[in-house]
Amino acid sequence: MAIRGRARRAMVAVLTAAGVTGAAQAQAPDPGWRSFVSVSPVFEEADLDRGGDFSVGGAILRAGASRGFGADHRAGVTLNYDYFDYSFGNPAAFGGVAPWDKLQRYGISLPSTFALRDGWRLGITPSFDRFEERGAKSSDALAWGGTFAAVKRFADGNVVGLGLAAFNRIEETSVAPFLVVDWRFGRSSRLINPLAAGPTGPAGLQLDYLFDNGWTVGVGAAWRRIRYRLSEGGPVPNGVGEISGAPVFLRASREFVGIYTLNLYAGAVAAGALRVEDPRGNLLREDEFDLAPFAGVNVTVRF
């Protein structure tokens, strides 16, 4: 059905919110403060492959600030909050019982960049998060780790580099490489990272084209995998819930008066899945999605 897998839009909203900082890895630090606020409301529903359905509504919020310290260092802080309210209808793969209901993320990351010689820069971003269902034991919901990237800025302003993301994420440790890129092909085309690498997965890639009317249109892809500690009073007490998928998307963006940015997204998610594990991270139940269409909106304000 066309509706199938639409709940994966929540993942795309995560992409739009995280995208505020994704391209910043390629920027050289400068004096003064920069700050931003990003809001992505989410209202979703989906059919499950093995029977049943669910809907979800919520919001994703990001806010942050950074400051340049001379020509060789920039440091800042980003605050993350996500809220999703799920409603399940007869999910057969989960025994007809809702595996979770209200999911939240509270987090903070501390991005920092350092200039080296010959155009090289180092980026380090430690982060600390809680991913939990309402009623979960917060001390068991922690995810922590960081990313490290080394990038080269060429004389024409193009940037390319490699990074590594390593996180301890609720009964598992993950290590993943990612590509850092901000590369222009002529005056109007640009290949960038649409989002920052973090505890939900490595960064993706997006190819943009800038039109004369100020709109930018791009096509991109990424992989997201988010894990939550489940409620102590739920069907799997203190278990682990996981949401994953690979969004492939079109994005149309425009900046207004140099402060506001509007991002419109549409595309499809491949390999979407919901998963429930026991408290030690062993798989109990899982259901998947077919290739599914999605749409999303994000508004960002920069100061």
N, C-alpha and C positions, 0 to 999 in steps of 0.2 A: 504494500500500500504506500501511497505518497507520503503519508504521515510517519512512516516507520523511521525510527532513529532520530526524530527531531530533537529529542532531549539532548543530543550531542551538541546542539546549539549552545548549551551552557559552556561547553568546552571552547567554542568559538568566541564567546564573550570573554572567557579568560584570555584568549589570544589578543583580543582587541585591547583589553586593559593592560596586559603585559607589554603590548607593542609600544606603549609610551616610552619605555626605557630600552627597548631592544636596539634601536639604531644608535642610542647614545654611546654604546661601546666604541663606535667608530669616531666619536667627536673628540677633538683636542680640548683640554681644559682651558677655561679662561676665567679671569677674575669676576667676582660678583656672585650673587645668589641666583639660582633658578629653582622654580617650584612648579608643581602641577597637581591637578585633581582630575580623576578619570572615573566616569560612572557608566555602568553597563547593566540596565535592567534585563531580566530574563524571564520569559513565560513559555513553557514548553510542554509537549506531550509526545508519547511514542507508543508504538506497538512492539511487543516482545516476540522474538522469533518462535519461541516454544509455547506461546499463548499468553494472553493477558496484555495489560498496557500500564502505563503510568504517565503522570503529568508532573511538571515541576515549575515553580515560580520563585523568583528571588532577585538578587542584585549582587553585583561585583563592584567593589570600590577600591581605588588606589589613590594614594596621596604621597607626595614626597618633595624633598628639597635637596639641593646640592650646592656646594660652594667651591670655587676655584682658589687654590693656594699657589699663586705665582704661575709660572709657565709650565710646571712639571707635575702638578698634582691636583686632582679634584676628588672630593669625597662628599657623600651624602647619605640620606636615609630614605627608605620607601616603606610605607605602612600598607598592609594588605588586609582586606576583610571581604569574605564571600559568605553569602547566605542563600541556601536552596531549600525550599519546602516541597518534598516529594509526596505524591499520592499514587498508590499502586492499586490496580484493579485485577484481581485473580492472577497474579504472576505464577504461572504453572511451574517454571523452573525453580522457583523458590518455595514450593509447597503451598502455593496459594496465599502466602502470608507476606506482607510488605517487609523487605529486608532492612529498610531504614526509612526515616521520615525527614527530619530537619537536620541538614548538614551545614557546618560552619567552618571557616578558616580564619584564624587570626595570625598575622605574621609581620615580621620586620626583616628587611634586608639592608645591608650597609655597603653600597657600591663605592669602589675607590679605583682611580686610575693613576698611573705613574708614567712619566715620560722617561725614555732611555735615549741612547744615542742613535743617530742615523734613521730617525723616523719610527723607531720601535716604541711600543707602549705595552705596559702590563695592566691588566684589569683583574681585580680581586673583589668578589662579592659574597661574603658570608651571609647566611640567612637562618632564621629561627621561626618555626611555624607550629601551630596546632591545627590539625585536621580532625574534626570530631563531630559525631552525631550528638544532638541534645541528649543529655543523660549519660554521656560517656565519661570515663575517668580521665581527666585532662592530662594527668602525668603520664598516661599511656598513649597520648595522642600527639606526641612531639615528633617533629621532623626537623632535622638540622643538617647543615653541611655548607657547601659553597661552590662557587665556580671560579676558575682561574683561566685567563686567556692572555695570549701574547699575539699582538697584531703589528703589522707594518703599514705605515702611512707613506705613500709615494709622493713624489713632487707634484703630481697632478691632482692630489687629494684623494685618490682611491685608497681603499683600505682592505686588507685581507689578513686573516690569521686563524689560529686554532685555539680551541679551549677544551677544558675538561670540567664536567660537573660531577660532583661526588656528594651523595646524601644518605643519611640514615633515616629511613622513611617507614615507620610503623611496621616492625617485624621484617624489614628487609634493608639491605644496603645496595645502592645502585651507583654505578660509575658509567658515564657516557661521554664520548667526545662530541664536539660540535664545531661547526664552521662559523667564523666571524667574517662578515663581508659587507662592504659598502662600496660598490664598484659601478661607475658610470660608463655607459656605452653611448658616446656622443652627448648631445645637449639634453635629450629628453628621456633616455632610458637608464634605469638604475636597478641593480641587484642588491637587496638588503636582507637583513634578518627582521622578520616582522614582530618578533617577540624576544624577550630575554630568556636565556636558559635559567632553569631553577628547579625546585623540588618536584614540579609536575612534569618535567621532561626537558629534552634538549631543544634548542632554538630551531626554527624552521628557516625556509628561504622564500623570498618574494621578489618577483620581477615587476617593476613599476614603469609606467609611461606617463610623462607629464604633458598635458594638453595646454594649448595657448590660453584657454579660458580659466586656468587655475586649478582645474580638477586633475587629480592623479588616479589612474586606474592600474591595478596590479593583479597578478595571479600568484598564489603561493600555496605552500603545503607545510605541514608540521606533524608532530606526534605528541600527544598529551596522555599522561596516565596519572590519575589522582587517587590517593588512598586515604581513607578515613577510619578512625577508631569508632566502633559502633557502641551503642548504648549498653549499659550494664543490665537494663531491664528489657532488652529486645529479644527477638527470636534466637539470635546468636550472641549471648552476653559477652561483652568485651571483645567481640570479633573484629574483623577488618572488612570494610567495603571498598571496592575499587571500581573506577569508571575510566574507560580508555577508548581511544579512537584516533584516526588520522584524518583531520579535516583538510580538504583541498578546496580552495576558495578564490573568489574574485573580490577585490576590495576597491571601492571608489571613495576617495578622500578629498577634502578641501579645507583649507585654512581660511578663517575669517578674521579680519583686522589684526592679524599677527598673534592672536591670543587663543582663539577657539579653533578646534579641529573636529570635524565630523567625519566619521568612518562608517560606511555602509558595506555590509558583507553579504555574500550569497555563495553557495557551493554545495558540496556533498561530503559526508564523512564515511570513510571506509574502515572496516575492521572494528566497528564499535562494539563494546561489550560491558556488561555489568557482572560483577564477581563478588562472592562472599567467601571469606576465609575464617577459620577458627582463630582463637586468640593468639596462636603461635604462627599464624600465616600459612596454614595448610588449606588448600582449596576444598570447599564444601559444595558450592553450587555456582553456576555461571550461565548467562544467557547472552546471545549476540544480536547484532543488527545487520541488516542488509545495507548496501550503499544507500545513503539517505540524504535528501536535500535539506538545507538549512538557510537561515537568514539571521542577521544580527546588526545591531546598531551600537556605536560607542561615541560618547562625547567627552572630549578632553579640553581642559582649560589650563593654559600655561601662564605663569606670572613672571 
